[in-house]
Amino acid sequence: MRMKHVVRERSVLYDVSAPKRATNVTVNADLLRRARELDVNLSQTLEAALVVEVAGRARERWLAENRAAIEAYNRDVERNGCFADSLRSF
């Protein structure tokens, strides 16, 4: 299964022009062996997985930080309707 590459809002998540940096990671030895047998580019795969993880966690954090405002807005819409309700033709 190939990981879907996230492009939407990617530049908002991190600076795509930042230089690459070496790091150490610990990986299951057998999984690493299989990845190498299949010519998996580890750096590219990790970076793609991190984009997905960072995007998900950033979304969760934003929702948590803005939960009160979102709930207040939803209560207002329930009480007063949506500002564009009068413009709908359906």
N, CA, C and O atoms as a CHARMM CRD file, in Angstrom:
* protein
*
  360
    1    1 MET  N      0.84000  -1.17900   0.00000 PROA 1      0.00000
    2    1 MET  CA     0.00000   0.00000   0.00000 PROA 1      0.00000
    3    1 MET  C      0.88500   1.24200   0.00000 PROA 1      0.00000
    4    1 MET  O      1.72700   1.40600   0.88300 PROA 1      0.00000
    5    2 ARG  N      0.70200   2.09900  -0.96800 PROA 2      0.00000
    6    2 ARG  CA     1.48000   3.33800  -1.02300 PROA 2      0.00000
    7    2 ARG  C      0.77000   4.41600  -0.22900 PROA 2      0.00000
    8    2 ARG  O     -0.45700   4.51200  -0.25200 PROA 2      0.00000
    9    3 MET  N      1.53400   5.21300   0.46200 PROA 3      0.00000
   10    3 MET  CA     0.97100   6.28500   1.26100 PROA 3      0.00000
   11    3 MET  C      0.55500   7.43300   0.35400 PROA 3      0.00000
   12    3 MET  O      1.30900   7.83600  -0.53200 PROA 3      0.00000
   13    4 LYS  N     -0.62900   7.95100   0.57200 PROA 4      0.00000
   14    4 LYS  CA    -1.11200   9.08800  -0.19400 PROA 4      0.00000
   15    4 LYS  C     -0.30600  10.32600   0.19000 PROA 4      0.00000
   16    4 LYS  O     -0.16100  10.63300   1.37300 PROA 4      0.00000
   17    5 HSD  N      0.20800  11.02200  -0.78800 PROA 5      0.00000
   18    5 HSD  CA     1.02900  12.19400  -0.52200 PROA 5      0.00000
   19    5 HSD  C      0.12200  13.39900  -0.29000 PROA 5      0.00000
   20    5 HSD  O     -0.71100  13.72700  -1.13500 PROA 5      0.00000
   21    6 VAL  N      0.28100  14.04200   0.83100 PROA 6      0.00000
   22    6 VAL  CA    -0.53300  15.20200   1.18600 PROA 6      0.00000
   23    6 VAL  C      0.09800  16.44800   0.59700 PROA 6      0.00000
   24    6 VAL  O      1.24100  16.77900   0.91000 PROA 6      0.00000
   25    7 VAL  N     -0.63600  17.13300  -0.24600 PROA 7      0.00000
   26    7 VAL  CA    -0.14400  18.36400  -0.83900 PROA 7      0.00000
   27    7 VAL  C     -0.93300  19.54900  -0.29700 PROA 7      0.00000
   28    7 VAL  O     -0.37000  20.61000  -0.02700 PROA 7      0.00000
   29    8 ARG  N     -2.22800  19.36300  -0.14100 PROA 8      0.00000
   30    8 ARG  CA    -3.10700  20.42400   0.34000 PROA 8      0.00000
   31    8 ARG  C     -2.62700  20.92400   1.69900 PROA 8      0.00000
   32    8 ARG  O     -2.43300  20.13400   2.62200 PROA 8      0.00000
   33    9 GLU  N     -2.44100  22.20800   1.81800 PROA 9      0.00000
   34    9 GLU  CA    -2.02200  22.87400   3.04400 PROA 9      0.00000
   35    9 GLU  C     -0.64300  22.44500   3.52000 PROA 9      0.00000
   36    9 GLU  O     -0.25100  22.76300   4.64300 PROA 9      0.00000
   37   10 ARG  N      0.08600  21.74000   2.69600 PROA 10     0.00000
   38   10 ARG  CA     1.40300  21.25500   3.12100 PROA 10     0.00000
   39   10 ARG  C      2.33000  22.39800   3.49900 PROA 10     0.00000
   40   10 ARG  O      3.04400  22.31400   4.49800 PROA 10     0.00000
   41   11 SER  N      2.32400  23.45800   2.71600 PROA 11     0.00000
   42   11 SER  CA     3.21900  24.57200   3.01400 PROA 11     0.00000
   43   11 SER  C      2.85300  25.27400   4.31600 PROA 11     0.00000
   44   11 SER  O      3.69400  25.95100   4.90800 PROA 11     0.00000
   45   12 VAL  N      1.62900  25.12500   4.76500 PROA 12     0.00000
   46   12 VAL  CA     1.21800  25.71000   6.03400 PROA 12     0.00000
   47   12 VAL  C      1.77200  24.87900   7.19200 PROA 12     0.00000
   48   12 VAL  O      2.02400  25.41400   8.27200 PROA 12     0.00000
   49   13 LEU  N      1.96100  23.59600   6.97700 PROA 13     0.00000
   50   13 LEU  CA     2.43000  22.70400   8.02800 PROA 13     0.00000
   51   13 LEU  C      3.90600  22.90400   8.33700 PROA 13     0.00000
   52   13 LEU  O      4.31000  22.87500   9.49900 PROA 13     0.00000
   53   14 TYR  N      4.70400  23.10700   7.30700 PROA 14     0.00000
   54   14 TYR  CA     6.14300  23.22900   7.51500 PROA 14     0.00000
   55   14 TYR  C      6.78000  23.87500   6.29900 PROA 14     0.00000
   56   14 TYR  O      6.16600  23.95600   5.23500 PROA 14     0.00000
   57   15 ASP  N      8.00300  24.33200   6.45800 PROA 15     0.00000
   58   15 ASP  CA     8.74200  24.98900   5.38200 PROA 15     0.00000
   59   15 ASP  C      9.31500  23.92500   4.45200 PROA 15     0.00000
   60   15 ASP  O     10.31500  23.28600   4.78100 PROA 15     0.00000
   61   16 VAL  N      8.69200  23.73400   3.29800 PROA 16     0.00000
   62   16 VAL  CA     9.12700  22.69200   2.36400 PROA 16     0.00000
   63   16 VAL  C     10.50700  22.97800   1.77000 PROA 16     0.00000
   64   16 VAL  O     11.12800  22.08100   1.20000 PROA 16     0.00000
   65   17 SER  N     10.99000  24.20600   1.89500 PROA 17     0.00000
   66   17 SER  CA    12.31400  24.54000   1.35000 PROA 17     0.00000
   67   17 SER  C     13.41900  24.42500   2.40800 PROA 17     0.00000
   68   17 SER  O     14.58500  24.67500   2.10300 PROA 17     0.00000
   69   18 ALA  N     13.07600  24.05500   3.62800 PROA 18     0.00000
   70   18 ALA  CA    14.08600  23.90200   4.68600 PROA 18     0.00000
   71   18 ALA  C     15.05100  22.77600   4.31100 PROA 18     0.00000
   72   18 ALA  O     14.65800  21.81500   3.65000 PROA 18     0.00000
   73   19 PRO  N     16.29300  22.89400   4.72800 PROA 19     0.00000
   74   19 PRO  CA    17.26900  21.84700   4.37900 PROA 19     0.00000
   75   19 PRO  C     16.94600  20.52700   5.07400 PROA 19     0.00000
   76   19 PRO  O     16.28500  20.49800   6.11200 PROA 19     0.00000
   77   20 LYS  N     17.42400  19.44600   4.48400 PROA 20     0.00000
   78   20 LYS  CA    17.27100  18.11700   5.08000 PROA 20     0.00000
   79   20 LYS  C     18.23900  18.00800   6.25300 PROA 20     0.00000
   80   20 LYS  O     19.28300  18.66000   6.27600 PROA 20     0.00000
   81   21 ARG  N     17.87300  17.17100   7.22700 PROA 21     0.00000
   82   21 ARG  CA    18.71400  16.98300   8.39800 PROA 21     0.00000
   83   21 ARG  C     18.76800  15.50900   8.75600 PROA 21     0.00000
   84   21 ARG  O     17.73300  14.84500   8.80800 PROA 21     0.00000
   85   22 ALA  N     19.94200  15.00200   8.99700 PROA 22     0.00000
   86   22 ALA  CA    20.10800  13.60300   9.37200 PROA 22     0.00000
   87   22 ALA  C     19.55800  13.37700  10.78000 PROA 22     0.00000
   88   22 ALA  O     19.64600  14.24900  11.64500 PROA 22     0.00000
   89   23 THR  N     18.99000  12.18900  10.99000 PROA 23     0.00000
   90   23 THR  CA    18.47600  11.82000  12.30700 PROA 23     0.00000
   91   23 THR  C     18.58200  10.31400  12.46500 PROA 23     0.00000
   92   23 THR  O     18.75000   9.59200  11.48100 PROA 23     0.00000
   93   24 ASN  N     18.48700   9.84600  13.67800 PROA 24     0.00000
   94   24 ASN  CA    18.50400   8.41100  13.94400 PROA 24     0.00000
   95   24 ASN  C     17.11200   7.96000  14.33800 PROA 24     0.00000
   96   24 ASN  O     16.43300   8.64100  15.10700 PROA 24     0.00000
   97   25 VAL  N     16.68600   6.83200  13.82500 PROA 25     0.00000
   98   25 VAL  CA    15.40500   6.24400  14.20000 PROA 25     0.00000
   99   25 VAL  C     15.62100   4.76300  14.48800 PROA 25     0.00000
  100   25 VAL  O     16.56400   4.15000  13.98700 PROA 25     0.00000
  101   26 THR  N     14.75200   4.21000  15.28700 PROA 26     0.00000
  102   26 THR  CA    14.79900   2.78900  15.58300 PROA 26     0.00000
  103   26 THR  C     13.62100   2.12700  14.88800 PROA 26     0.00000
  104   26 THR  O     12.47800   2.55700  15.04000 PROA 26     0.00000
  105   27 VAL  N     13.90700   1.07200  14.11900 PROA 27     0.00000
  106   27 VAL  CA    12.89300   0.39400  13.31900 PROA 27     0.00000
  107   27 VAL  C     13.02300  -1.11200  13.52500 PROA 27     0.00000
  108   27 VAL  O     14.12300  -1.63000  13.72100 PROA 27     0.00000
  109   28 ASN  N     11.90800  -1.79500  13.48000 PROA 28     0.00000
  110   28 ASN  CA    11.91300  -3.25700  13.54100 PROA 28     0.00000
  111   28 ASN  C     12.87900  -3.79600  12.49100 PROA 28     0.00000
  112   28 ASN  O     12.79700  -3.42900  11.31900 PROA 28     0.00000
  113   29 ALA  N     13.79000  -4.66300  12.91100 PROA 29     0.00000
  114   29 ALA  CA    14.84800  -5.15700  12.02100 PROA 29     0.00000
  115   29 ALA  C     14.29600  -5.88500  10.80800 PROA 29     0.00000
  116   29 ALA  O     14.80100  -5.70400   9.70000 PROA 29     0.00000
  117   30 ASP  N     13.27100  -6.70400  10.99400 PROA 30     0.00000
  118   30 ASP  CA    12.72800  -7.45300   9.86500 PROA 30     0.00000
  119   30 ASP  C     12.00600  -6.52400   8.89600 PROA 30     0.00000
  120   30 ASP  O     12.08700  -6.70100   7.68000 PROA 30     0.00000
  121   31 LEU  N     11.30700  -5.54500   9.43100 PROA 31     0.00000
  122   31 LEU  CA    10.62200  -4.56900   8.56700 PROA 31     0.00000
  123   31 LEU  C     11.65700  -3.78400   7.75700 PROA 31     0.00000
  124   31 LEU  O     11.46300  -3.53700   6.56700 PROA 31     0.00000
  125   32 LEU  N     12.73600  -3.40000   8.40000 PROA 32     0.00000
  126   32 LEU  CA    13.80000  -2.67900   7.69900 PROA 32     0.00000
  127   32 LEU  C     14.40800  -3.54000   6.59600 PROA 32     0.00000
  128   32 LEU  O     14.65900  -3.05500   5.49200 PROA 32     0.00000
  129   33 ARG  N     14.64400  -4.80900   6.89100 PROA 33     0.00000
  130   33 ARG  CA    15.18500  -5.73400   5.88400 PROA 33     0.00000
  131   33 ARG  C     14.25400  -5.81500   4.67900 PROA 33     0.00000
  132   33 ARG  O     14.70100  -5.73200   3.53500 PROA 33     0.00000
  133   34 ARG  N     12.95800  -5.97600   4.93800 PROA 34     0.00000
  134   34 ARG  CA    11.97700  -6.07900   3.84000 PROA 34     0.00000
  135   34 ARG  C     11.92400  -4.77600   3.03700 PROA 34     0.00000
  136   34 ARG  O     11.85500  -4.80600   1.80800 PROA 34     0.00000
  137   35 ALA  N     11.95500  -3.65600   3.71900 PROA 35     0.00000
  138   35 ALA  CA    11.92200  -2.36600   3.02800 PROA 35     0.00000
  139   35 ALA  C     13.12500  -2.22600   2.10200 PROA 35     0.00000
  140   35 ALA  O     12.99800  -1.75400   0.97300 PROA 35     0.00000
  141   36 ARG  N     14.27800  -2.63400   2.58300 PROA 36     0.00000
  142   36 ARG  CA    15.48700  -2.54400   1.75800 PROA 36     0.00000
  143   36 ARG  C     15.41600  -3.50100   0.57400 PROA 36     0.00000
  144   36 ARG  O     15.83500  -3.16300  -0.53300 PROA 36     0.00000
  145   37 GLU  N     14.87700  -4.70900   0.81500 PROA 37     0.00000
  146   37 GLU  CA    14.70200  -5.67400  -0.29000 PROA 37     0.00000
  147   37 GLU  C     13.82200  -5.09100  -1.39000 PROA 37     0.00000
  148   37 GLU  O     14.02400  -5.36600  -2.57200 PROA 37     0.00000
  149   38 LEU  N     12.85300  -4.29200  -0.99200 PROA 38     0.00000
  150   38 LEU  CA    11.89400  -3.71900  -1.93400 PROA 38     0.00000
  151   38 LEU  C     12.28800  -2.31900  -2.40400 PROA 38     0.00000
  152   38 LEU  O     11.48800  -1.62200  -3.02800 PROA 38     0.00000
  153   39 ASP  N     13.50600  -1.91400  -2.10800 PROA 39     0.00000
  154   39 ASP  CA    14.02600  -0.60100  -2.51400 PROA 39     0.00000
  155   39 ASP  C     13.15800   0.56400  -2.05200 PROA 39     0.00000
  156   39 ASP  O     12.94300   1.52300  -2.79300 PROA 39     0.00000
  157   40 VAL  N     12.66700   0.47100  -0.83300 PROA 40     0.00000
  158   40 VAL  CA    11.87600   1.56500  -0.26000 PROA 40     0.00000
  159   40 VAL  C     12.83800   2.68600   0.12800 PROA 40     0.00000
  160   40 VAL  O     13.83900   2.44900   0.80400 PROA 40     0.00000
  161   41 ASN  N     12.53100   3.88800  -0.29800 PROA 41     0.00000
  162   41 ASN  CA    13.31600   5.05300   0.09600 PROA 41     0.00000
  163   41 ASN  C     12.85300   5.44300   1.50400 PROA 41     0.00000
  164   41 ASN  O     11.77800   6.01800   1.67700 PROA 41     0.00000
  165   42 LEU  N     13.67000   5.12500   2.49200 PROA 42     0.00000
  166   42 LEU  CA    13.27600   5.33300   3.88600 PROA 42     0.00000
  167   42 LEU  C     13.04200   6.79800   4.21500 PROA 42     0.00000
  168   42 LEU  O     12.06800   7.12600   4.89300 PROA 42     0.00000
  169   43 SER  N     13.90400   7.67500   3.75500 PROA 43     0.00000
  170   43 SER  CA    13.75500   9.10100   4.05200 PROA 43     0.00000
  171   43 SER  C     12.45500   9.65100   3.47300 PROA 43     0.00000
  172   43 SER  O     11.71200  10.36800   4.14300 PROA 43     0.00000
  173   44 GLN  N     12.19900   9.30100   2.22200 PROA 44     0.00000
  174   44 GLN  CA    10.99000   9.77600   1.55000 PROA 44     0.00000
  175   44 GLN  C      9.73500   9.22500   2.22900 PROA 44     0.00000
  176   44 GLN  O      8.75000   9.94200   2.40800 PROA 44     0.00000
  177   45 THR  N      9.78200   7.95300   2.59900 PROA 45     0.00000
  178   45 THR  CA     8.63300   7.31500   3.23800 PROA 45     0.00000
  179   45 THR  C      8.37300   7.91600   4.61500 PROA 45     0.00000
  180   45 THR  O      7.22600   8.19300   4.96300 PROA 45     0.00000
  181   46 LEU  N      9.42400   8.11800   5.39700 PROA 46     0.00000
  182   46 LEU  CA     9.26000   8.72500   6.71800 PROA 46     0.00000
  183   46 LEU  C      8.72700  10.14000   6.59400 PROA 46     0.00000
  184   46 LEU  O      7.83200  10.53300   7.34200 PROA 46     0.00000
  185   47 GLU  N      9.26500  10.91000   5.65800 PROA 47     0.00000
  186   47 GLU  CA     8.81100  12.28900   5.49400 PROA 47     0.00000
  187   47 GLU  C      7.33000  12.33600   5.11200 PROA 47     0.00000
  188   47 GLU  O      6.58100  13.16100   5.63600 PROA 47     0.00000
  189   48 ALA  N      6.91100  11.46500   4.21000 PROA 48     0.00000
  190   48 ALA  CA     5.49700  11.42400   3.81500 PROA 48     0.00000
  191   48 ALA  C      4.61500  11.03700   5.00000 PROA 48     0.00000
  192   48 ALA  O      3.53800  11.60300   5.18900 PROA 48     0.00000
  193   49 ALA  N      5.07500  10.06700   5.80100 PROA 49     0.00000
  194   49 ALA  CA     4.30200   9.65200   6.97700 PROA 49     0.00000
  195   49 ALA  C      4.23800  10.77800   8.01000 PROA 49     0.00000
  196   49 ALA  O      3.20900  10.96800   8.65900 PROA 49     0.00000
  197   50 LEU  N      5.32800  11.51800   8.16100 PROA 50     0.00000
  198   50 LEU  CA     5.33400  12.62800   9.10900 PROA 50     0.00000
  199   50 LEU  C      4.40000  13.75100   8.67300 PROA 50     0.00000
  200   50 LEU  O      3.76900  14.39300   9.51300 PROA 50     0.00000
  201   51 VAL  N      4.30600  13.99300   7.37400 PROA 51     0.00000
  202   51 VAL  CA     3.36500  15.00600   6.87600 PROA 51     0.00000
  203   51 VAL  C      1.94700  14.64600   7.30500 PROA 51     0.00000
  204   51 VAL  O      1.20500  15.49700   7.79600 PROA 51     0.00000
  205   52 VAL  N      1.57800  13.39200   7.11700 PROA 52     0.00000
  206   52 VAL  CA     0.23600  12.93700   7.48500 PROA 52     0.00000
  207   52 VAL  C      0.03500  13.04900   8.99200 PROA 52     0.00000
  208   52 VAL  O     -0.99900  13.54300   9.44100 PROA 52     0.00000
  209   53 GLU  N      1.00600  12.59900   9.77500 PROA 53     0.00000
  210   53 GLU  CA     0.89400  12.63400  11.24000 PROA 53     0.00000
  211   53 GLU  C      0.83600  14.05800  11.76800 PROA 53     0.00000
  212   53 GLU  O      0.00200  14.37500  12.61600 PROA 53     0.00000
  213   54 VAL  N      1.72200  14.92100  11.26800 PROA 54     0.00000
  214   54 VAL  CA     1.74400  16.31500  11.72000 PROA 54     0.00000
  215   54 VAL  C      0.43400  17.01500  11.34700 PROA 54     0.00000
  216   54 VAL  O     -0.11400  17.77000  12.15100 PROA 54     0.00000
  217   55 ALA  N     -0.06200  16.77200  10.14900 PROA 55     0.00000
  218   55 ALA  CA    -1.33200  17.38700   9.73000 PROA 55     0.00000
  219   55 ALA  C     -2.46700  16.94800  10.64500 PROA 55     0.00000
  220   55 ALA  O     -3.28000  17.77200  11.06500 PROA 55     0.00000
  221   56 GLY  N     -2.52900  15.66100  10.95600 PROA 56     0.00000
  222   56 GLY  CA    -3.58500  15.16100  11.83500 PROA 56     0.00000
  223   56 GLY  C     -3.50500  15.74300  13.22700 PROA 56     0.00000
  224   56 GLY  O     -4.51900  16.14500  13.79900 PROA 56     0.00000
  225   57 ARG  N     -2.30500  15.79000  13.77300 PROA 57     0.00000
  226   57 ARG  CA    -2.14500  16.33700  15.12800 PROA 57     0.00000
  227   57 ARG  C     -2.37600  17.84000  15.16600 PROA 57     0.00000
  228   57 ARG  O     -2.93300  18.35700  16.13400 PROA 57     0.00000
  229   58 ALA  N     -1.95600  18.54400  14.12200 PROA 58     0.00000
  230   58 ALA  CA    -2.20700  19.99100  14.05400 PROA 58     0.00000
  231   58 ALA  C     -3.70900  20.25400  13.98300 PROA 58     0.00000
  232   58 ALA  O     -4.20800  21.19000  14.60600 PROA 58     0.00000
  233   59 ARG  N     -4.42600  19.42900  13.22400 PROA 59     0.00000
  234   59 ARG  CA    -5.88400  19.56800  13.12700 PROA 59     0.00000
  235   59 ARG  C     -6.53900  19.31900  14.47700 PROA 59     0.00000
  236   59 ARG  O     -7.40800  20.08100  14.90200 PROA 59     0.00000
  237   60 GLU  N     -6.12100  18.24700  15.15400 PROA 60     0.00000
  238   60 GLU  CA    -6.67200  17.93800  16.48100 PROA 60     0.00000
  239   60 GLU  C     -6.41500  19.08100  17.46100 PROA 60     0.00000
  240   60 GLU  O     -7.30300  19.46600  18.22100 PROA 60     0.00000
  241   61 ARG  N     -5.19500  19.62000  17.43700 PROA 61     0.00000
  242   61 ARG  CA    -4.86200  20.72000  18.34700 PROA 61     0.00000
  243   61 ARG  C     -5.70400  21.94800  18.04300 PROA 61     0.00000
  244   61 ARG  O     -6.21300  22.59900  18.95700 PROA 61     0.00000
  245   62 TRP  N     -5.85600  22.27100  16.74100 PROA 62     0.00000
  246   62 TRP  CA    -6.64700  23.44100  16.35500 PROA 62     0.00000
  247   62 TRP  C     -8.08900  23.27600  16.82100 PROA 62     0.00000
  248   62 TRP  O     -8.68100  24.21000  17.36200 PROA 62     0.00000
  249   63 LEU  N     -8.65400  22.08400  16.60900 PROA 63     0.00000
  250   63 LEU  CA   -10.02900  21.84200  17.03900 PROA 63     0.00000
  251   63 LEU  C    -10.16900  21.98100  18.55100 PROA 63     0.00000
  252   63 LEU  O    -11.14100  22.56500  19.03000 PROA 63     0.00000
  253   64 ALA  N     -9.21400  21.45200  19.30300 PROA 64     0.00000
  254   64 ALA  CA    -9.26000  21.55200  20.76800 PROA 64     0.00000
  255   64 ALA  C     -9.15600  23.01200  21.20800 PROA 64     0.00000
  256   64 ALA  O     -9.89400  23.45100  22.09000 PROA 64     0.00000
  257   65 GLU  N     -8.24600  23.75600  20.59800 PROA 65     0.00000
  258   65 GLU  CA    -8.04400  25.15700  20.96900 PROA 65     0.00000
  259   65 GLU  C     -9.23900  26.02800  20.59200 PROA 65     0.00000
  260   65 GLU  O     -9.46900  27.06600  21.21100 PROA 65     0.00000
  261   66 ASN  N     -9.99200  25.61600  19.59000 PROA 66     0.00000
  262   66 ASN  CA   -11.10300  26.43600  19.09600 PROA 66     0.00000
  263   66 ASN  C    -12.47500  25.83900  19.39600 PROA 66     0.00000
  264   66 ASN  O    -13.49500  26.33100  18.91500 PROA 66     0.00000
  265   67 ARG  N    -12.48900  24.77400  20.19600 PROA 67     0.00000
  266   67 ARG  CA   -13.74600  24.07300  20.49300 PROA 67     0.00000
  267   67 ARG  C    -14.81800  25.01400  21.05800 PROA 67     0.00000
  268   67 ARG  O    -15.97300  24.95500  20.63500 PROA 67     0.00000
  269   68 ALA  N    -14.45100  25.86900  21.99700 PROA 68     0.00000
  270   68 ALA  CA   -15.42900  26.77200  22.62100 PROA 68     0.00000
  271   68 ALA  C    -16.04800  27.70900  21.57400 PROA 68     0.00000
  272   68 ALA  O    -17.26000  27.92300  21.57600 PROA 68     0.00000
  273   69 ALA  N    -15.23100  28.25900  20.69500 PROA 69     0.00000
  274   69 ALA  CA   -15.74000  29.16800  19.66200 PROA 69     0.00000
  275   69 ALA  C    -16.63000  28.42500  18.66600 PROA 69     0.00000
  276   69 ALA  O    -17.65900  28.94700  18.23700 PROA 69     0.00000
  277   70 ILE  N    -16.23200  27.21300  18.30200 PROA 70     0.00000
  278   70 ILE  CA   -17.02500  26.41000  17.36700 PROA 70     0.00000
  279   70 ILE  C    -18.38300  26.08400  17.97700 PROA 70     0.00000
  280   70 ILE  O    -19.41300  26.19100  17.31000 PROA 70     0.00000
  281   71 GLU  N    -18.38000  25.68600  19.24500 PROA 71     0.00000
  282   71 GLU  CA   -19.63900  25.36600  19.91900 PROA 71     0.00000
  283   71 GLU  C    -20.52100  26.59500  20.05400 PROA 71     0.00000
  284   71 GLU  O    -21.73700  26.50200  19.88700 PROA 71     0.00000
  285   72 ALA  N    -19.93000  27.74500  20.35100 PROA 72     0.00000
  286   72 ALA  CA   -20.69800  28.98700  20.45300 PROA 72     0.00000
  287   72 ALA  C    -21.30900  29.34800  19.10400 PROA 72     0.00000
  288   72 ALA  O    -22.46900  29.75500  19.03400 PROA 72     0.00000
  289   73 TYR  N    -20.54100  29.20100  18.04600 PROA 73     0.00000
  290   73 TYR  CA   -21.05600  29.47900  16.70600 PROA 73     0.00000
  291   73 TYR  C    -22.20800  28.54200  16.36400 PROA 73     0.00000
  292   73 TYR  O    -23.23300  28.97900  15.84000 PROA 73     0.00000
  293   74 ASN  N    -22.04300  27.25100  16.65900 PROA 74     0.00000
  294   74 ASN  CA   -23.10300  26.28300  16.37200 PROA 74     0.00000
  295   74 ASN  C    -24.37200  26.59200  17.16100 PROA 74     0.00000
  296   74 ASN  O    -25.47500  26.45100  16.63200 PROA 74     0.00000
  297   75 ARG  N    -24.23300  27.01300  18.42300 PROA 75     0.00000
  298   75 ARG  CA   -25.40800  27.40200  19.21500 PROA 75     0.00000
  299   75 ARG  C    -26.09600  28.60800  18.58600 PROA 75     0.00000
  300   75 ARG  O    -27.32400  28.66800  18.52200 PROA 75     0.00000
  301   76 ASP  N    -25.30000  29.56700  18.12300 PROA 76     0.00000
  302   76 ASP  CA   -25.85500  30.76300  17.48800 PROA 76     0.00000
  303   76 ASP  C    -26.61300  30.39900  16.21600 PROA 76     0.00000
  304   76 ASP  O    -27.68500  30.94700  15.96100 PROA 76     0.00000
  305   77 VAL  N    -26.07800  29.49200  15.42300 PROA 77     0.00000
  306   77 VAL  CA   -26.75100  29.06000  14.19600 PROA 77     0.00000
  307   77 VAL  C    -28.04400  28.32900  14.53700 PROA 77     0.00000
  308   77 VAL  O    -29.05400  28.51300  13.85800 PROA 77     0.00000
  309   78 GLU  N    -28.02500  27.50300  15.58000 PROA 78     0.00000
  310   78 GLU  CA   -29.24800  26.80700  15.99500 PROA 78     0.00000
  311   78 GLU  C    -30.33000  27.79500  16.41000 PROA 78     0.00000
  312   78 GLU  O    -31.50300  27.61500  16.08100 PROA 78     0.00000
  313   79 ARG  N    -29.93100  28.84600  17.14000 PROA 79     0.00000
  314   79 ARG  CA   -30.90500  29.84200  17.60600 PROA 79     0.00000
  315   79 ARG  C    -31.35800  30.78100  16.49100 PROA 79     0.00000
  316   79 ARG  O    -32.54700  31.07300  16.36400 PROA 79     0.00000
  317   80 ASN  N    -30.41100  31.25100  15.68600 PROA 80     0.00000
  318   80 ASN  CA   -30.70300  32.32800  14.73700 PROA 80     0.00000
  319   80 ASN  C    -30.63900  31.92200  13.27300 PROA 80     0.00000
  320   80 ASN  O    -30.95500  32.72500  12.39500 PROA 80     0.00000
  321   81 GLY  N    -30.23800  30.70500  13.00200 PROA 81     0.00000
  322   81 GLY  CA   -30.07700  30.27600  11.61900 PROA 81     0.00000
  323   81 GLY  C    -28.76300  30.76900  11.04900 PROA 81     0.00000
  324   81 GLY  O    -28.02300  31.51100  11.69400 PROA 81     0.00000
  325   82 CYS  N    -28.49200  30.34600   9.84200 PROA 82     0.00000
  326   82 CYS  CA   -27.25500  30.72000   9.15700 PROA 82     0.00000
  327   82 CYS  C    -27.45700  32.06100   8.47100 PROA 82     0.00000
  328   82 CYS  O    -28.56000  32.37200   8.01900 PROA 82     0.00000
  329   83 PHE  N    -26.40300  32.85300   8.39200 PROA 83     0.00000
  330   83 PHE  CA   -26.53100  34.18500   7.79200 PROA 83     0.00000
  331   83 PHE  C    -27.01600  34.13600   6.35400 PROA 83     0.00000
  332   83 PHE  O    -27.59600  35.11000   5.87300 PROA 83     0.00000
  333   84 ALA  N    -26.79400  33.02500   5.65200 PROA 84     0.00000
  334   84 ALA  CA   -27.16900  32.93900   4.24000 PROA 84     0.00000
  335   84 ALA  C    -28.48400  32.19000   4.01900 PROA 84     0.00000
  336   84 ALA  O    -28.84200  31.90800   2.87600 PROA 84     0.00000
  337   85 ASP  N    -29.20300  31.86500   5.08600 PROA 85     0.00000
  338   85 ASP  CA   -30.44800  31.11500   4.92700 PROA 85     0.00000
  339   85 ASP  C    -31.43300  31.79900   3.97700 PROA 85     0.00000
  340   85 ASP  O    -32.13000  31.12900   3.21500 PROA 85     0.00000
  341   86 SER  N    -31.49000  33.10600   4.02100 PROA 86     0.00000
  342   86 SER  CA   -32.44400  33.82800   3.16700 PROA 86     0.00000
  343   86 SER  C    -32.02800  33.80500   1.69100 PROA 86     0.00000
  344   86 SER  O    -32.84200  34.11500   0.82000 PROA 86     0.00000
  345   87 LEU  N    -30.80900  33.45400   1.40600 PROA 87     0.00000
  346   87 LEU  CA   -30.32100  33.43500   0.03000 PROA 87     0.00000
  347   87 LEU  C    -30.48600  32.06800  -0.64000 PROA 87     0.00000
  348   87 LEU  O    -30.31700  31.94600  -1.85300 PROA 87     0.00000
  349   88 ARG  N    -30.80900  31.06700   0.13200 PROA 88     0.00000
  350   88 ARG  CA   -30.94800  29.70700  -0.42700 PROA 88     0.00000
  351   88 ARG  C    -32.17600  29.59400  -1.30100 PROA 88     0.00000
  352   88 ARG  O    -33.21300  30.20800  -1.04700 PROA 88     0.00000
  353   89 SER  N    -32.02700  28.79000  -2.34000 PROA 89     0.00000
  354   89 SER  CA   -33.18600  28.54800  -3.22700 PROA 89     0.00000
  355   89 SER  C    -33.68500  27.12100  -3.08100 PROA 89     0.00000
  356   89 SER  O    -34.52200  26.68600  -3.87300 PROA 89     0.00000
  357   90 PHE  N    -33.20400  26.38400  -2.10300 PROA 90     0.00000
  358   90 PHE  CA   -33.66100  25.00000  -1.88300 PROA 90     0.00000
  359   90 PHE  C    -34.16400  24.81600  -0.47900 PROA 90     0.00000
  360   90 PHE  O    -34.58700  23.72000  -0.11300 PROA 90     0.00000
